[in-house]
Amino acid sequence: MEEDYDVPVLPNNPTMTQIKTHKEMKTKKSKAKACLFATVSSIIFTRIISRKTSKSIWDYLKEEYIGD
């Protein structure tokens, strides 16, 4: 989780490559969040559920549990 990125909006009449890339980017972001949610305890989960991006979740966990 070194950087966060925005998934660009599809243009009118997108090509198949643009559709595929858009879908892959959205899926990758969702999977990253799901993995982070799945690996923490329920107590920590309640602290991170309101975070919008996987990068912000990762940064919170890194700061909160540094050295543990």
Kinemage of the C-alpha trace (Angstrom):
@kinemage 1
@onewidth
@group {chain A} dominant
@subgroup {mainchain}
@vectorlist {calphas} color= white
{ca met a 1} P 0.000 0.000 0.000
{ca glu a 2} L 2.385 2.633 -1.158
{ca glu a 3} L 0.018 4.841 -3.088
{ca asp a 4} L -3.644 5.465 -3.625
{ca tyr a 5} L -5.150 6.086 -7.031
{ca asp a 6} L -8.481 7.208 -8.383
{ca val a 7} L -10.369 5.071 -10.816
{ca pro a 8} L -11.067 7.316 -13.816
{ca val a 9} L -14.602 7.644 -15.097
{ca leu a 10} L -15.275 5.813 -18.321
{ca pro a 11} L -15.677 8.105 -21.335
{ca asn a 12} L -18.673 7.983 -23.634
{ca asn a 13} L -18.367 5.017 -25.992
{ca pro a 14} L -15.429 3.364 -24.197
{ca thr a 15} L -13.314 0.765 -25.924
{ca met a 16} L -13.141 -2.790 -24.638
{ca thr a 17} L -9.646 -2.108 -23.296
{ca gln a 18} L -10.865 0.915 -21.347
{ca ile a 19} L -13.751 -1.090 -19.887
{ca lys a 20} L -11.438 -3.939 -18.911
{ca thr a 21} L -8.885 -1.600 -17.306
{ca his a 22} L -11.614 0.261 -15.418
{ca lys a 23} L -13.073 -2.980 -14.088
{ca glu a 24} L -9.639 -4.286 -13.039
{ca met a 25} L -8.798 -1.067 -11.188
{ca lys a 26} L -12.101 -1.093 -9.297
{ca thr a 27} L -11.721 -4.769 -8.442
{ca lys a 28} L -8.162 -4.298 -7.209
{ca lys a 29} L -9.220 -1.490 -4.860
{ca ser a 30} L -12.115 -3.550 -3.502
{ca lys a 31} L -9.956 -6.626 -2.959
{ca ala a 32} L -7.343 -4.618 -1.068
{ca lys a 33} L -9.972 -3.276 1.342
{ca ala a 34} L -11.555 -6.701 1.749
{ca cys a 35} L -8.192 -8.281 2.567
{ca leu a 36} L -7.483 -5.663 5.211
{ca phe a 37} L -10.933 -6.076 6.740
{ca ala a 38} L -10.613 -9.860 6.786
{ca thr a 39} L -7.258 -9.928 8.541
{ca val a 40} L -8.030 -7.778 11.571
{ca ser a 41} L -9.959 -8.574 14.727
{ca ser a 42} L -13.519 -7.342 15.203
{ca ile a 43} L -12.352 -4.612 17.586
{ca ile a 44} L -9.899 -3.195 15.054
{ca phe a 45} L -12.462 -3.680 12.288
{ca thr a 46} L -14.842 -1.252 13.998
{ca arg a 47} L -12.055 1.348 14.048
{ca ile a 48} L -11.231 1.068 10.345
{ca ile a 49} L -14.641 0.433 8.773
{ca ser a 50} L -15.316 4.151 8.262
{ca arg a 51} L -12.095 4.722 6.299
{ca lys a 52} L -12.720 5.264 2.603
{ca thr a 53} L -9.588 3.831 0.982
{ca ser a 54} L -7.294 0.884 1.531
{ca lys a 55} L -4.373 3.325 1.699
{ca ser a 56} L -5.957 5.220 4.608
{ca ile a 57} L -6.671 1.924 6.389
{ca trp a 58} L -3.082 0.793 5.885
{ca asp a 59} L -1.694 4.122 7.100
{ca tyr a 60} L -3.889 3.978 10.211
{ca leu a 61} L -2.805 0.426 11.043
{ca lys a 62} L 0.844 1.251 10.408
{ca glu a 63} L 0.710 4.291 12.699
{ca glu a 64} L -1.378 2.622 15.409
{ca tyr a 65} L 0.607 -0.598 15.643
{ca ile a 66} L 4.148 0.485 14.799
{ca gly a 67} L 6.591 -1.676 16.708
{ca asp a 68} L 4.026 -4.398 17.530
